[in-house]
């Protein structure tokens, strides 16, 4: 790659929250004890308006993470140049501390599906994802973080275990890893994997940010548990346990609470963020002991 290789992430090792329009005014009325805020890039692909007015003011006071959800990094088609240009303009405008995207595809044949869809893990996909990451990182002039997916199907054509595939993508492309602990748990339950073995196989030394979220429980047609990555509930107790295991392995990391649906009030979000900060403080204390 021709781009430089800066540190994985400049965010503080604190709890962060997704920035929602419902909370703009509350955030600006008085200082908030929040480590950082995160936005979805595509929500700001406009030149002006109230979203940018509030984000500009909030960015002056808080660190910022930008998270892409529509680039279709794992898609078969070349990356959309208009999307890349809008993304570069947004990043140049706000200079976020980190940018991240998903190991998934979202468009095909000019049709956008508004979902994060899975891919088979084999050499063809590996080459394509790494090529797309090289284009993205060179055009942005920065190292990005790639998020592990939440999936509900697997492919017989796969020749890599998911964690091995992610490790190889990170090695070849030079990107970092956004470790979504909820996605890890959801996928492992859905596919009958061992969470701890999966975690051990990831390139944990390349983690630059962590995500936590809630999921929705269902059952499949055979009566087996099926977890849906809903981002619409409190973080599950099993995910909290897995998160603490991650912190014990890699130390404190910037951690985002994702809550995008059935959005609670600000105090509820802050209470969940305080649980994250408590876990981070404990991990820091253990690291210093």
Secondary structure, 3 states (H helix, E strand, C coil): CCCCCCCCCCCCCCEEEECCHHHHHHHHHCCCCCCEEEEEHHHHCCCCCHHHHHHHHHHCCCEEEEECCCCCCCCCCCCCHHHHHHHHHHHHHHCCCEEEEECCEEEECCEEEEEEECCCCCHHHHHHHHHHHHHHHHHHCCCCEEECCCCCCCCCCCCCCHHHHHHHHHHHHCCEEEEEHHHHHHHHHHHCCCHHHHHHHCCHHHEEEEEEECCEEEECCCCCEEEECCCCCCCCHHHHHHHHHHHHHHCCCCEEEECCCCCCCHHHHHHHHHHHHHHHHHHHHHHHC
